[in-house]
Amino acid sequence: MEYLYIGIGGIFGAVTRYGLSKWIGQRWRGDFPLATFCINITGSFILGVLVVVFSKAGSGAAGFKNFATAGFLGAYTTYSTFAYEIVNLVENGERGTALKYLLASIIVGLMAAFLGISLAEYLSG
């Protein structure tokens, strides 16, 4: 049953990522890969929140935990696209943009996860 939850979550995560990526791509024309950046940052924040929520929920939430974390967020966030975009920027002579993207993704992603954890802990009391 856990594979079913993960699979269904993965469907929703992949479709959400695709739709959001298209939506941002239609509005952003810069060299910086904003769509993947936004997706990975929001995914880091949401995972931070969920880590706290599920740590307090107990084993009764295992199905939804698998759906939300391994399924939805596993398909929503994308390391492979992130890596490809950095390589592509470097190959196209955009080394500065590649470095900014790399550093911003790591730093802001960690900050988003920390903020998600902190917010969830604060709200849960």
WOHU-V556392 format. One record per residue. N is the residue number from 1. RES is the residue in three letters. NEAR is the number of other C-alpha atoms within 12 Angstrom. Layout:
n & res & near
N & RES & NEAR
N & RES & NEAR
This chain:
n & res & near
1 & MET & 12
2 & GLU & 19
3 & TYR & 17
4 & LEU & 16
5 & TYR & 23
6 & ILE & 27
7 & GLY & 25
8 & ILE & 26
9 & GLY & 28
10 & GLY & 26
11 & ILE & 23
12 & PHE & 25
13 & GLY & 30
14 & ALA & 25
15 & VAL & 20
16 & THR & 24
17 & ARG & 31
18 & TYR & 22
19 & GLY & 18
20 & LEU & 25
21 & SER & 27
22 & LYS & 19
23 & TRP & 18
24 & ILE & 21
25 & GLY & 21
26 & GLN & 13
27 & ARG & 13
28 & TRP & 17
29 & ARG & 13
30 & GLY & 14
31 & ASP & 22
32 & PHE & 29
33 & PRO & 35
34 & LEU & 31
35 & ALA & 34
36 & THR & 37
37 & PHE & 38
38 & CYS & 30
39 & ILE & 37
40 & ASN & 40
41 & ILE & 34
42 & THR & 31
43 & GLY & 36
44 & SER & 34
45 & PHE & 30
46 & ILE & 34
47 & LEU & 37
48 & GLY & 30
49 & VAL & 30
50 & LEU & 34
51 & VAL & 29
52 & VAL & 27
53 & VAL & 29
54 & PHE & 27
55 & SER & 20
56 & LYS & 18
57 & ALA & 16
58 & GLY & 14
59 & SER & 13
60 & GLY & 12
61 & ALA & 20
62 & ALA & 22
63 & GLY & 24
64 & PHE & 27
65 & LYS & 31
66 & ASN & 29
67 & PHE & 30
68 & ALA & 35
69 & THR & 36
70 & ALA & 32
71 & GLY & 29
72 & PHE & 31
73 & LEU & 37
74 & GLY & 32
75 & ALA & 30
76 & TYR & 39
77 & THR & 39
78 & THR & 29
79 & TYR & 24
80 & SER & 15
81 & THR & 23
82 & PHE & 29
83 & ALA & 20
84 & TYR & 18
85 & GLU & 29
86 & ILE & 30
87 & VAL & 21
88 & ASN & 20
89 & LEU & 24
90 & VAL & 21
91 & GLU & 14
92 & ASN & 14
93 & GLY & 14
94 & GLU & 20
95 & ARG & 19
96 & GLY & 18
97 & THR & 25
98 & ALA & 28
99 & LEU & 21
100 & LYS & 22
101 & TYR & 34
102 & LEU & 29
103 & LEU & 17
104 & ALA & 25
105 & SER & 36
106 & ILE & 20
107 & ILE & 18
108 & VAL & 25
109 & GLY & 30
110 & LEU & 23
111 & MET & 23
112 & ALA & 28
113 & ALA & 28
114 & PHE & 25
115 & LEU & 26
116 & GLY & 28
117 & ILE & 26
118 & SER & 23
119 & LEU & 23
120 & ALA & 24
121 & GLU & 20
122 & TYR & 13
123 & LEU & 13
124 & SER & 16
125 & GLY & 10
